[in-house]
Amino acid sequence: MNGVESNGQAKADMRVRLRGVEFKNPVLVASGTFGYGAEAKKYCDIEQLAGIVTKSVSWKPRPGNPPHRIIETASGMLNSIGLANVGVHTFVSEKLPYLAKFDTKIIANIAASSMEEYRDVLEHIEQHATPNLVGYEINISCPNVKDGGLSFGTNVERTEELTTLLRASTDRLLIIKLTPNVTSVAPFAQACERAGADAISLINTLVGMSIDIYTHEPRLNTVTGGLSGPAIKPIALAQVYQARKACGIPIIGIGGIVSAEDTVEFLIAGACMVQIGTANFVHPDAGIRVARGLAEFLQKQNISAVGDLVNSLRIRAELKAAGW
Ligand SMILES: Cc1cc2nc3c(=O)[nH]c(=O)nc-3n(C[C@H](O)[C@H](O)[C@H](O)COP(=O)(O)O)c2cc1C
């Protein structure tokens, strides 16, 4: 409920609803940048986050790619972790029960190399679901593995088929995580909506590269990797805006968000929630800082509810008429 600050001003309502699920604020932490919660707990009061999107989990454990698999770049980082994860059996026996102790929502991110694997992982988690597991984020957008979801995420028909299949296996939130590595995100957003996804999240990392000019070797063991961090924010924002114009389901904005102001831009462009990724490597409590900053922004701007910002972009009539 809305409280009242000591200065008499009403606190802004930070709550967000995705279908039936109420989040305490719009700020989640992004898959692969917050582990399974335990790693960051020492530095971050997890319960102030709207929720945690867990590291992509596959059927079998994966060691990931050999080093080097993280490189710092101007305003960002390149990674080729390669979906290193504990596998779904350890995920449900250790990670989910640990996360169940916290008053925050958990979204399980799933990665796989076939339709059947996606479905089997999801159904296995369903059978062992904990009370705060509210949904799934389906990673069809990892650029760092040869047999990863990008073959789904860059094909509209396969995106729709996979979403339809998974929709039949769960009543929890089904969120499809889209890649920016396509010509246009619009048909993918529409395919997810047609197939019954509750929301889409975007963006995952962009394919990037870095070269050691003395050895002439690529700096990442996999030659190319995924670029993230502030460098990708303008691209992410444009993709959220394009997806917003193309579909009617909720959008979760991701990409280079480090501050409350960044978040406000994503909300104005049409996202109703955001995820904080690379910023967690600088400050493990980045999500909390962003959520607090957002509450202060709303209060200072006399905005009573965070929802009032969503999709509030103003585009002059003549630009709209010209198709922008
Ligand atoms: C080191 C690292 C590991 C990641 N692992 C995953 C992953 O396992 N699954 C996934 O869907 N996204 C993964 N991502 C992508 C992030 O969740 C996010 O979409 C992307 O980094 C863009 O957001 P950012 O610029 O705020 O980091 C990873 C990103 C980084 C930097």
The ligand as a Gaussian input file, in Angstrom:
#p B3LYP/6-31G(d) Opt

LIG

0 1
 C       28.254000     -12.807000     -17.687000
 C       26.880000     -12.857000     -18.268000
 C       26.172000     -14.048000     -18.260000
 C       24.892000     -14.112000     -18.800000
 N       24.201000     -15.290000     -18.770000
 C       22.934000     -15.340000     -19.237000
 C       22.171000     -16.543000     -19.146000
 O       22.615000     -17.553000     -18.617000
 N       20.901000     -16.529000     -19.647000
 C       20.344000     -15.421000     -20.220000
 O       19.183000     -15.459000     -20.633000
 N       21.042000     -14.265000     -20.296000
 C       22.308000     -14.204000     -19.832000
 N       23.010000     -13.022000     -19.894000
 C       22.386000     -11.843000     -20.535000
 C       21.785000     -10.901000     -19.493000
 O       20.779000     -11.514000     -18.753000
 C       21.240000      -9.619000     -20.180000
 O       20.209000      -9.971000     -21.068000
 C       22.302000      -8.870000     -20.956000
 O       23.552000      -8.912000     -20.296000
 C       21.932000      -7.414000     -21.218000
 O       21.725000      -6.698000     -20.024000
 P       22.883000      -5.801000     -19.306000
 O       23.431000      -4.906000     -20.364000
 O       22.184000      -5.081000     -18.202000
 O       23.897000      -6.766000     -18.819000
 C       24.306000     -12.950000     -19.362000
 C       25.017000     -11.739000     -19.362000
 C       26.278000     -11.684000     -18.822000
 C       27.013000     -10.362000     -18.824000

